[in-house]
């Protein structure tokens, strides 16, 4: 590898930001000023960028991008022309970035280059756009919301002028040009942050939630019975339940299921409000629509449908007939996928605790169903076959014996 001393290399972006915040640094990104693609390849760097010159370091495999500027040429986030050559300065490269806290660079001596006040905004806990060029890329709406979901627990807020710009972008229809895969990519990452509710709150505040997640947006303002939902508002309940999932470090599938579980409440007939009889069935089509539109992975989709359809039965577990308990286990494939069933129960518990003043209440229903599964699983097909049964008769007898085992256990089980 040839010497790099004739080029200027800077660490940029999240690694610099997180170090200044005292957080563990993730992937490191680098900007190279004063270089050409040919010069990079001559030094052993491997080109990987399709839209603009990005290279992999021949040893560390970290990404090194040539300093570049960009110009908006069409709606959406693909409508850009990039310009990269040795004359582009570091300040010009940093100016095209989304937020000031992401537009800080660090040279090889550790000196910081901060032309847009990123350190000031870190100290003030503010997420602020770098320049009016922010409005040219609708992905930045999603990125700001995702950063908000990560940094709100540290006291960060979004600058009012940035929020105003996000509203203007939404009104102009910029978010309508977003590709489904990118929406899901940002939502998936936001769901796994410590405060995923912040992502959806900010999208709602700037008007983008109605465009990107209309099934969720429709829940806000929908009343629920105070007896079961002291927080009243259905949209608020979903975000509180999502916060419970984050509090329990739940996996992505659980968090997405919690997000979707009450979509059907937005479709409840006005004359039955604040009740929502049948919402668990009405919500299934909404979940299917969202998953198809955003191309959500099947494992997330399947758990979301199960939780949407059956969460009310789980809440009533201790009052169910043994045959209904058995049916609940079967419909959720608990015997073949016990780990998946555990995720199902976790999502239901988050729903039960995502209510004002009830965040820490006990949820014995989950343990009740776990034990019911254990008791029923103790009865195996091998036991039935040993009695001389064959074919379909084995399945029927196995089911009946498992129901009897659940029945006998319930007689001594605590209420769930």
Number of C-alpha atoms within 10 A of each C-alpha: 12 10 7 13 7 9 14 14 23 24 20 21 23 19 22 23 21 16 12 14 14 9 11 8 14 11 9 14 17 22 23 24 23 18 21 17 18 10 14 25 17 12 14 15 21 18 19 14 12 7 10 17 20 22 22 19 18 14 9 7 11 14 20 24 24 26 29 24 20 17 13 16 12 11 17 19 18 15 13 17 13 12 14 21 16 15 13 18 17 22 16 15 19 26 23 19 20 24 27 26 28 25 27 26 27 19 15 10 7 10 10 16 19 18 17 21 16 24 21 13 17 19 12 12 18 22 27 24 29 22 15 12 15 21 21 19 21 22 21 19 25 25 19 23 25 27 20 28 25 21 19 19 13 10 10 19 15 18 15 12 11 22 20 13 18 28 19 15 21 22 14 10 15 21 26 16 14 19 15 16 13 13 19 19 13 17 20 18 17 25 29 20 21 19 23 27 25 24 26 23 20 22 25 20 13 21 19 26 21 15 15 21 17 15 22 25 21 18 21 15 13 18 19 19 15 12 8 12 18 14 20 19 19 25 24 20 25 25 23 23 27 29 26 27 32 22 12 12 14 19 15 18 23 28 28 23 28 30 28 26 30 30 28 26 27 24 17 19 13 11 7 9 14 18 15 20 14 14 21 21 17 20 24 21 13 22 24 16 13 18 20 14 16 18 14 19 12 12 12 16 20 18 25 26 21 18 28 28 20 18 21 16 17 23 20 12 22 20 14 15 14 21 16 14 22 23 14 18 20 14 12 19 13 19 16 12 10 16 11 18 21 16 19 26 22 23 30 29 24 26 28 24 22 25 25 15 11 14 16 11 11 11 15 16 22 21 14 19 22 17 16 23 21 14 17 22 16 11 16 13 15 10 14 18 16 9 9 9 14 12 8 9 13 17 15 11 16 20 20 13 17 22 23 16 18 24 20 13 16 18 9 8 14 12 13 18
